[in-house]
Amino acid sequence: MVDEIEELVKYSRLLGKDKNLVLHGGGNTSVKVMEKVHTGRTIEVLRVKGSGSDLATIDKAGFTGLRMEDLLQAKSKASMSDFEMMSYLKKSCVDPSEPSPSVESFLHAFISRKYVLHSHSDAILSITNTEFTQEEIEKILPNVMVVPYIPPGFKLAKNILDKVENMNENVKGLVLSRHGLFTFSDSAEEAYNNHLSIVEAANKYIMEKAGPRSLKQVFDHNDSLEEYLPLIRGLVSRNIKKILEIDTSAEAKEIACSAEAEKFQKSGPATPDMLIRTKYNYLYLSDFQNIEQKILSFVDEYKKEYETYVKDFPMHDPYPTIIIARGYGIITAGKNSKEAHIVMDQIKHSVYVNWAASRISKQHFITRAEAYEMEYWPLEEAKLKKDKPKLLEGSVSIVTGAASGIGLETFRVLSRNGSVVVAVDLDQNLGNISNDISKETGSVSFPVVIDLGNDAAIQNAFKEIVKKFGGVDIVFNNAGVLKSEIIENISVETLDLHYRINGRAPFLVSREAFKIMKKQGIGGNIIFNISKNLTHPGPGMASYGSSKAFAAQMCHYFAKEGGRFGIRANIINPDKIFKGSKIWENGVLEARAKAKGQTVEEYKTQNLLKKEVLPEHVANMVLAMVNDHIFGATTDCMVPVDGGII
C-alpha cells in the first residue's frame, strides 16, 4: 500500500530542489488523508507544509495536520482577517503542538484533488508579470485557469472558490498572476508531472519569443568599489547592524555590466512574497562617487512611500537590502549571513524574470500600494514583534588563536550569540573546528589559517574578510606564545618570538581592523588578552611579560584615538587558564608550578577563590565587554579574570 505522506515528501523534495521553482522555504504542498485522531475516530485530514519547513529537505514531520471538515466549513464565511484566519487554522489543527500551517491552507483544502503542489516558478512569473490578459496566458499555457493577483490567505481562497469548485477535469493547474502555480491530482506523481509540463510550456514560449537568456552587456568590469565596502556596510547598518554578501562571480558581473540592471531597479522583485525580505526598489550605483548621498537618497524615497502607503505599522529599516554596482557585482545586506544569502538568490532570479517578461511583453509587477501591503503584511509584522535577535546578530568578529583554549571558547560564545566569527590560527585543523562550531551554534564562521607574524598575510586576510562580509566590528587579540626562562637564559630569538606574536601581531591585527571600523562609522570593539603578568609579573616571565606590556600599551593608544569614532579598546587580564590551552603544554605547566614550589593542582587554584579559572570565564567577559548595555561607556580599561590575586 502506498504511503500517501511519503509520496508527498518525495515530490515535495523534487519540487523544492529546483531553484527555478522554489527558493529558500517558498512554495507549499499538501495531501488529503484519512487519519485516526485522539477520540478514536477516523477523519479526513489535510497534511500541509508547516511554518519553518523547506520543501527541499522536508520530511513527514514538516507537514501540519488540519481537520478537513473545519476547513470546508469556512466556505460559508464571507471574510476573515489574517489573524482570524490563523486563529481558525490553529483551532483546526489535529495536534496544536505542530507548526503553524501554510497561509495557503484554505486554497489547498478547497481544491478537491488529493495532492496539491505550489511553486513560484520563474517561468510562470515571467509570463504573468506582464501586460498579458488572462485569456492570452491561458493560450500560452495548456490546461490552466488564470486568476488575477490577490494577496495570499483566506481572501485568495474565497475569491477563487467558485472557479475551483467548477473547474473541469481538463484543468491541470491554477496560475495565480504575479504569484505562482498550483497543480493538483489524485496522484502525487501526476500532480508533479503536471507542474513540470506547465512550466515547460512557459519555458518553451519564452525561448521562442525571447531566445536564450542574454543580458545586454554594455559596461566594463570595475573592481574599484572594494575600498568602499566598509563605508557601504556602515551606512546600511545605521539602524540595524547587517552582514553583507558580496558577489563578484561571473554571473553577478554579467548582471552588473548589463543594461537591464539599471533598467529594472524600480521594476519590483519576481514575486510579492520576496517583499518580506527586500523592497520594491534596489539601489543601482552607476558610479562610485557620492555613495553616501545615493544611499541616503534611497532612504528618503522609501520614507516618502512609507508615509503614503503605510498607516498602522512602524517603518521598517529604510536602507537598501540590494545594491547592484555597475561593473562590479551585487551586494546584499541581511541581519545575518543566511538572510543576506537568501536576498542574493532572490535578486538574481528577479533580474532573470524581469528580463524575460520585458522581452515577451511589457514587464508589469503589482502596484506600489499592493507591494507595501505585502511588505507590511500583518502576519509578518506580528512575527517581527516576537522576533528576539541574538545579542551579536549582524556583527563580524575576529578571534585570533581560535583553535584552542580561550580563543576556541570565545569563538563558540560569540557564535552562539549570533556573530559571524572569523577564526584565525596556525592550526591546519581550523577548517574542521570552524565547521563544528557553525553546526553547533547555527552561525556562519570563516576560518583563516595564517602566521600572525606575517604583516602581508594579515593585510590580505582583512581584504578577504571585507570582500566576504563587508567589514568587522569586534577583534579579540588572543593568540600568544609563552616560553618561560630566567633573564640570563633569554635569547634574542626568544625575545623576537614573543614580540612578534604577543606584541606586534595584536597591533597589526588591530590596526587593520581600526581602519575598517573608521570607514564604517558604526563604532567597534578591540579587546586585548594581556594576562595577569602585566600587573603582577613573576620570575621567569620577562620575555613573555614584556611583549604583553607592549600590546597593553598599544591598547591605550587605540582607545585614545578610537574614542571619537565610537571604537572602544579594552584589556582582559586572565591568570592561569589551563583548560584546552596549548601554551601550557610541553612541560610549561609543570615548570611554572615547580618554580613556585607547588603541585600542579595548587598552582592551578592559587587565587583568593581557590578555584581554577576556565576559558569560559574569559569568553563570557569578552561577551560582556562587547555588550553596549554593559560596557558601552567603558574604554581604556583593564578587567582581571583571575580568581583574585593573593
C-alpha positions in Angstrom: 0.0 0.0 0.0 1.3 3.5 -1.0 2.2 5.7 2.0 0.5 8.9 0.8 2.5 11.2 3.0 5.8 9.6 1.9 4.7 10.2 -1.7 4.1 13.9 -0.8 7.5 14.1 0.8 9.1 12.6 -2.3 7.6 15.0 -4.8 7.8 18.0 -2.5 11.6 17.5 -2.3 11.8 17.2 -6.1 9.9 20.5 -6.4 12.0 22.2 -3.6 15.3 21.2 -5.0 14.7 23.1 -8.3 15.7 26.8 -7.6 13.8 27.9 -10.7 10.6 26.7 -8.9 11.2 27.2 -5.2 13.6 29.5 -3.3 14.5 29.2 0.4 11.4 27.9 2.1 9.0 29.1 -0.6 6.2 27.1 -2.1 3.9 24.7 -0.3 2.4 21.2 -0.9 -0.4 19.1 0.7 -2.2 15.8 0.7 -5.6 14.8 2.0 -5.5 11.6 4.0 -7.7 9.6 6.4 -6.3 9.6 10.0 -7.3 8.2 13.4 -7.4 11.1 15.9 -7.3 11.1 19.7 -11.0 10.3 20.0 -10.5 7.1 18.1 -12.5 8.4 15.1 -11.0 8.3 11.6 -11.4 11.6 9.8 -10.2 13.3 6.7 -7.1 15.4 7.4 -5.2 17.9 5.2 -1.5 17.5 5.7 0.1 20.8 4.5 3.5 22.3 4.7 4.1 23.8 8.1 5.9 27.0 9.0 9.7 26.8 9.0 9.8 23.8 6.6 11.8 23.8 3.4 10.5 21.7 0.6 14.0 20.7 -0.5 14.6 18.9 2.8 11.1 18.4 4.2 10.1 15.1 6.0 6.8 13.8 7.3 7.1 15.9 10.5 7.2 19.1 8.3 3.5 18.7 7.4 0.9 20.0 9.8 -2.5 18.2 10.1 -5.8 20.1 9.8 -9.3 18.7 10.0 -10.8 18.9 6.6 -14.3 19.3 8.0 -13.3 22.5 9.7 -11.6 23.9 6.6 -14.6 23.2 4.3 -17.0 24.8 6.8 -15.1 28.0 6.2 -16.6 28.2 2.7 -19.7 29.7 4.2 -17.7 32.6 5.8 -17.8 35.9 3.9 -14.4 37.0 5.1 -11.6 36.6 7.6 -8.8 38.9 8.6 -5.4 37.4 8.5 -5.3 37.0 12.3 -8.8 35.4 12.3 -7.6 33.1 9.6 -4.5 31.9 11.5 -6.6 31.5 14.7 -9.1 29.4 12.7 -6.4 27.3 11.2 -4.7 26.8 14.6 -8.0 25.7 16.1 -8.4 23.3 13.2 -5.1 21.5 13.9 -5.2 17.8 14.7 -2.3 18.4 17.0 -1.9 22.0 18.3 1.8 21.4 19.0 2.6 21.1 15.3 4.0 24.1 13.4 1.6 26.8 12.1 0.1 25.7 8.8 0.7 27.4 5.5 -1.4 30.6 4.9 -2.5 28.9 1.7 -4.2 26.0 3.6 -7.7 27.0 2.7 -6.9 27.0 -1.0 -5.3 23.6 -0.6 -8.4 22.4 1.1 -10.9 23.9 -1.4 -9.1 22.2 -4.3 -10.8 18.8 -4.3 -7.9 16.7 -5.5 -5.8 14.7 -3.1 -2.4 16.2 -3.9 -1.7 19.9 -4.4 1.7 21.4 -5.3 2.5 25.1 -5.3 5.7 26.9 -6.5 6.8 30.3 -7.5 8.2 29.2 -10.9 10.4 31.7 -12.6 9.0 30.8 -16.0 5.4 31.2 -14.8 6.2 34.6 -13.2 8.0 35.7 -16.4 4.7 35.3 -18.2 2.3 36.6 -15.5 4.5 39.7 -14.6 3.5 41.3 -17.9 0.5 43.0 -19.5 -0.8 39.7 -20.9 -4.5 39.2 -20.3 -5.9 36.2 -18.6 -7.1 34.8 -22.0 -3.6 35.4 -23.5 -1.9 33.5 -20.7 -4.4 30.6 -21.0 -3.5 30.3 -24.7 0.2 30.1 -23.9 -0.2 27.5 -21.0 -2.2 24.4 -21.7 -5.0 23.3 -19.4 -4.7 26.1 -16.8 -7.0 28.5 -15.3 -5.6 32.0 -14.6 -6.7 34.3 -11.8 -5.6 37.9 -11.1 -3.3 38.8 -8.3 -4.8 38.6 -4.9 -2.7 38.6 -1.7 -2.3 35.1 -0.1 -4.6 33.9 2.6 -8.4 33.4 3.0 -9.3 36.2 0.7 -7.5 34.5 -2.2 -9.1 31.1 -1.4 -12.6 32.7 -1.1 -12.3 34.8 -4.2 -11.5 31.8 -6.4 -13.7 29.3 -4.7 -16.3 29.2 -7.5 -13.6 28.7 -10.1 -12.0 25.9 -8.1 -15.3 24.1 -7.5 -16.5 24.4 -11.1 -13.3 23.7 -13.0 -13.5 20.7 -15.3 -11.3 17.6 -15.5 -9.1 19.1 -18.2 -7.7 21.8 -15.9 -4.3 20.6 -14.6 -3.2 23.9 -13.0 -4.1 27.1 -11.4 -2.0 30.1 -12.4 -2.1 33.0 -9.9 -0.9 36.1 -11.6 2.4 37.5 -10.2 2.3 34.8 -7.6 2.9 31.3 -8.9 1.5 27.9 -10.0 -0.7 25.3 -8.3 -1.1 21.9 -9.8 -3.2 19.0 -8.4 -4.2 15.4 -8.9 -5.2 12.3 -7.0 -1.7 11.1 -7.8 1.4 12.8 -6.4 3.4 11.8 -9.5 0.8 13.2 -11.8 0.5 16.5 -9.9 4.3 16.8 -10.1 4.3 16.0 -13.8 1.5 18.4 -14.4 3.7 21.0 -12.7 6.7 20.3 -14.9 4.7 20.2 -18.2 3.1 23.6 -17.5 6.4 25.1 -16.5 8.0 23.6 -19.6 5.3 25.2 -21.8 6.1 28.5 -20.2 9.9 28.0 -20.8 9.2 27.0 -24.4 7.2 30.1 -25.1 9.9 32.3 -23.5 12.6 30.6 -25.6 10.6 31.1 -28.8 9.8 34.8 -28.1 12.9 35.9 -26.2 15.6 33.4 -27.1 18.2 32.2 -24.6 18.8 34.4 -21.6 21.2 37.0 -22.6 21.6 40.3 -20.7 22.9 43.2 -22.8 26.5 43.8 -21.8 27.2 47.5 -22.1 29.5 48.3 -19.3 33.1 47.3 -18.5 34.3 45.5 -15.4 35.2 47.8 -12.5 36.6 46.4 -9.2 37.3 49.8 -7.6 34.3 49.5 -5.3 36.1 47.2 -2.9 37.6 50.1 -1.0 34.1 51.4 -0.3 32.6 48.2 1.1 33.1 49.1 4.8 31.5 52.5 4.1 28.5 50.8 2.4 28.2 48.3 5.3 28.4 51.1 7.8 25.7 53.1 6.0 23.2 50.3 5.7 23.9 49.3 9.3 23.0 52.7 10.8 19.7 51.4 12.2 20.3 47.6 12.4 23.8 46.0 12.1 24.0 43.9 9.0 26.2 41.4 7.3 26.9 41.9 3.6 27.1 39.3 0.9 29.3 40.5 -1.9 29.0 38.5 -5.2 31.5 39.3 -8.0 31.2 35.9 -9.7 30.8 35.7 -13.5 27.0 35.6 -13.1 27.0 38.7 -10.8 29.3 40.5 -13.2 27.1 39.7 -16.1 24.2 41.4 -14.3 26.3 44.3 -13.1 27.6 45.0 -16.6 24.2 44.8 -18.2 21.8 47.5 -19.4 19.0 45.6 -17.7 20.4 46.0 -14.1 19.9 49.8 -14.4 16.6 49.4 -16.2 15.0 47.1 -13.6 15.9 49.0 -10.4 12.3 50.1 -9.9 10.6 47.2 -11.5 10.0 45.2 -8.4 11.1 41.6 -7.5 9.9 38.5 -9.2 7.1 37.7 -6.7 5.4 39.6 -3.9 6.5 37.1 -1.2 10.1 38.4 -1.7 9.0 41.8 -0.4 9.1 40.4 3.1 12.9 40.5 2.9 13.5 43.1 0.2 12.0 46.3 -1.0 10.2 47.2 -4.3 13.4 49.0 -5.5 17.0 48.2 -5.3 19.9 50.7 -5.4 21.8 50.9 -8.6 25.2 52.5 -8.4 26.1 53.8 -11.9 29.4 55.1 -10.5 31.1 55.1 -7.1 31.1 58.8 -6.4 29.0 60.2 -3.5 27.9 56.7 -2.4 26.7 58.1 0.9 24.4 60.6 -0.7 23.0 57.9 -3.1 22.2 55.6 -0.2 20.6 58.5 1.8 18.5 59.4 -1.3 17.2 55.9 -1.5 16.3 56.1 2.2 14.4 59.4 1.7 12.5 57.9 -1.2 11.5 54.9 0.8 10.4 57.1 3.7 8.1 59.1 1.5 6.5 56.0 0.0 6.1 54.5 3.5 4.2 57.7 4.6 2.0 57.4 1.5 1.1 53.7 1.7 1.5 52.5 5.3 -0.6 53.7 8.3 -0.7 51.0 11.0 2.8 49.7 11.4 6.2 51.2 12.4 8.6 51.8 9.4 10.9 49.0 8.5 14.6 49.7 8.2 14.7 52.1 5.2 18.2 51.3 3.9 18.6 49.2 0.8 19.0 45.4 1.1 20.2 45.1 -2.5 22.8 47.2 -4.3 23.9 46.4 -7.9 27.2 48.2 -8.6 27.9 48.8 -12.3 30.7 46.6 -13.5 31.5 45.3 -10.0 28.8 42.9 -8.9 25.9 42.5 -6.4 25.8 43.4 -2.7 23.0 42.2 -0.4 22.5 43.0 3.2 20.8 41.0 5.9 20.5 40.7 9.7 22.7 37.6 9.3 24.6 35.8 6.6 21.7 33.5 5.9 19.3 36.4 5.2 21.9 38.2 3.0 22.4 34.9 1.0 18.6 34.5 0.5 18.3 38.0 -0.7 21.2 37.4 -3.1 19.4 34.5 -4.7 16.1 36.5 -4.9 17.6 39.4 -6.8 19.3 37.1 -9.3 16.1 35.3 -10.0 14.2 38.6 -10.1 16.5 40.0 -12.8 16.0 37.0 -15.0 12.2 37.0 -14.5 12.1 40.7 -15.3 14.3 40.2 -18.3 12.1 37.5 -19.8 8.9 39.4 -19.0 10.3 42.5 -20.7 11.2 40.5 -23.8 7.9 38.7 -24.4 5.7 41.6 -23.4 6.0 44.7 -21.1 7.1 43.8 -17.6 4.5 44.8 -15.1 4.5 44.0 -11.3 1.9 44.6 -8.6 1.2 48.3 -7.7 3.2 50.2 -5.1 0.2 50.1 -2.8 -0.1 46.3 -3.1 3.6 46.0 -2.6 3.6 47.9 0.7 0.6 45.9 1.8 2.7 42.8 1.3 5.8 44.2 2.8 3.8 45.2 5.9 1.7 42.1 5.9 0.1 41.9 9.4 1.1 38.3 9.9 4.8 39.1 9.3 4.5 42.2 11.4 3.3 40.0 14.3 6.3 37.7 13.8 8.7 40.7 13.8 7.3 41.8 17.2 8.0 38.4 18.6 11.4 38.2 17.0 14.2 38.5 19.5 17.5 38.8 17.7 20.6 37.4 19.3 22.8 39.9 21.0 25.5 40.0 18.3 23.4 39.3 15.3 24.7 41.3 12.3 28.2 41.6 13.7 31.5 40.3 12.4 34.1 39.2 15.0 37.7 38.2 14.6 39.2 35.9 17.2 42.9 35.0 17.0 44.3 31.8 18.5 40.8 30.4 17.9 41.6 26.8 17.6 42.1 26.1 21.3 41.8 27.3 24.9 40.4 30.8 25.5 40.2 31.5 21.7 38.1 28.4 21.0 35.7 29.1 23.8 35.4 32.8 22.8 34.8 31.6 19.2 32.0 29.4 20.5 30.4 32.1 22.7 30.4 34.8 20.1 29.0 32.4 17.5 26.3 31.3 19.9 25.3 34.9 20.4 24.8 35.4 16.6 28.1 36.9 15.4 29.8 35.8 12.3 33.3 34.8 13.6 36.5 35.0 11.6 38.6 32.4 13.3 42.3 32.9 12.9 45.0 30.4 13.9 48.0 28.4 12.6 46.3 25.1 13.3 45.7 23.3 10.0 42.6 21.7 11.5 40.9 25.1 11.9 38.5 24.4 9.0 37.1 21.4 10.7 36.9 23.2 14.0 35.1 26.1 12.3 32.5 23.7 10.7 31.8 22.1 14.0 31.2 25.5 15.7 28.9 26.6 12.9 26.8 23.4 13.2 26.7 23.7 16.9 25.7 27.4 17.0 23.9 28.0 13.7 26.1 31.0 12.9 28.4 31.3 9.9 32.2 31.2 10.6 35.2 31.8 8.4 38.5 30.0 9.1 41.7 31.9 8.3 44.9 29.9 8.7 47.8 32.3 8.8 51.0 33.2 10.6 50.3 36.3 12.6 53.9 37.2 12.4 53.4 38.0 8.7 52.2 41.5 8.1 51.3 40.9 4.5 49.3 37.8 5.4 47.3 39.8 8.0 46.6 42.6 5.4 45.5 40.0 2.8 43.3 38.3 5.4 41.5 41.6 6.1 40.9 42.2 2.4 39.2 38.8 2.2 37.1 39.5 5.3 35.9 42.8 3.8 35.1 41.1 0.4 33.2 38.3 2.2 31.3 40.2 4.9 31.8 43.9 4.3 33.7 44.8 7.4 34.4 44.0 11.1 33.0 45.0 14.5 34.9 43.0 17.1 38.5 42.0 17.5 39.7 39.7 20.3 43.5 39.6 20.2 44.1 36.3 21.9 46.8 34.4 20.1 50.0 34.1 22.1 53.2 32.1 22.8 54.9 31.5 26.1 58.4 30.4 26.7 59.4 30.6 30.4 63.1 31.4 31.0 65.0 33.3 33.6 66.6 36.5 32.4 70.1 35.3 31.9 68.9 32.5 29.6 66.7 34.7 27.3 68.0 34.8 23.8 67.3 37.3 21.0 65.3 34.6 19.2 63.1 34.2 22.3 62.6 37.9 22.6 61.8 38.2 18.9 59.3 35.3 19.1 57.4 36.8 22.0 57.4 40.3 20.5 56.3 39.0 17.0 53.3 37.1 18.2 52.3 38.7 21.6 53.1 42.3 20.8 53.4 43.1 17.1 50.7 40.8 15.8 47.9 42.2 18.0 48.9 45.7 16.9 48.9 44.7 13.2 45.5 43.0 13.5 44.0 45.9 15.5 45.5 48.4 13.0 43.8 46.8 10.0 40.5 46.4 11.9 40.8 50.1 13.1 41.0 51.3 9.5 37.8 49.4 8.6 35.9 50.5 11.7 36.6 54.1 11.0 35.3 53.8 7.4 32.2 52.0 8.7 31.4 54.8 11.2 29.4 52.5 13.5 31.9 52.0 16.3 33.7 48.8 17.2 35.4 46.8 19.9 39.0 45.8 20.2 40.0 43.6 23.2 43.5 42.5 24.1 44.1 39.4 26.1 47.1 40.5 28.1 47.2 38.4 31.3 47.8 39.0 35.0 51.5 39.1 34.3 51.2 42.7 33.3 50.2 43.9 36.8 51.8 41.1 38.8 54.9 40.0 37.0 56.5 36.7 38.1 60.0 35.3 37.8 60.9 33.6 34.5 58.4 35.6 32.5 60.4 38.7 31.5 60.3 38.0 27.7 56.7 37.0 27.7 55.5 39.8 30.1 57.4 42.5 28.2 55.8 41.6 24.9 52.4 41.6 26.6 53.2 45.0 28.1 53.8 46.3 24.6 50.4 45.1 23.5 48.8 46.6 26.6 50.4 50.0 25.8 49.1 49.8 22.2 45.6 49.2 23.6 45.7 52.6 25.4 46.5 54.3 22.1 43.7 52.6 20.2 41.4 53.7 23.0 42.7 57.3 22.8 42.5 57.6 19.0 39.3 55.5 18.6 37.1 57.1 21.1 35.7 59.8 18.9 34.8 57.2 16.4 32.9 55.1 19.0 35.7 52.5 18.8 36.4 51.0 22.3 39.6 49.3 23.3 39.9 47.3 26.5 42.1 44.7 28.2 41.3 41.4 29.8 43.9 40.1 32.3 43.3 36.4 32.8 45.5 34.2 35.0 46.4 30.6 34.6 43.9 29.4 32.0 44.9 25.8 31.5 41.9 24.0 30.0 42.5 23.5 26.3 45.4 25.8 26.2 48.5 25.0 24.1 50.9 27.5 25.7 51.0 25.3 28.9 51.9 22.2 27.0 55.3 20.5 26.8 56.1 20.8 30.5 55.5 24.6 30.8 52.8 24.0 33.4 54.9 21.7 35.5 57.9 24.1 35.3 55.9 27.0 36.5 54.4 25.0 39.4 57.9 23.9 40.4 59.2 27.5 40.2 56.5 28.4 42.7 57.3 25.4 44.9 53.7 24.0 44.3 52.0 21.0 42.9 50.2 21.4 39.6 46.8 21.4 41.3 47.9 24.0 43.8 49.3 26.1 41.1 46.0 25.9 39.1 44.0 27.2 42.1 46.4 29.7 43.6 43.9 32.6 44.0 41.6 34.1 46.6 38.6 32.0 45.4 40.7 28.8 45.4 39.1 27.8 42.0 40.5 27.1 38.6 39.9 29.9 36.1 38.4 28.5 32.9 38.3 29.6 29.3 34.5 30.1 29.7 35.1 32.8 32.3 37.2 34.8 29.9 34.9 34.2 26.9 31.9 35.4 28.8 33.9 38.5 29.9 34.6 39.2 26.2 30.9 38.9 25.5 30.1 41.4 28.3 32.7 43.8 27.1 31.2 44.0 23.6 27.7 44.4 25.0 26.9 48.1 24.8 24.3 47.8 27.6 27.1 46.7 30.0 30.4 48.1 28.8 29.1 50.6 26.3 30.6 53.6 28.3 33.9 51.8 29.1 37.1 52.1 27.1 40.8 52.0 28.0 40.0 49.7 30.9 41.6 46.5 32.3 39.5 43.8 33.8 41.1 40.9 35.7 39.7 37.4 35.3 42.0 35.6 37.8 40.1 34.4 40.9 41.7 37.2 42.9 45.4 37.6 43.2 46.9 36.5 46.5 
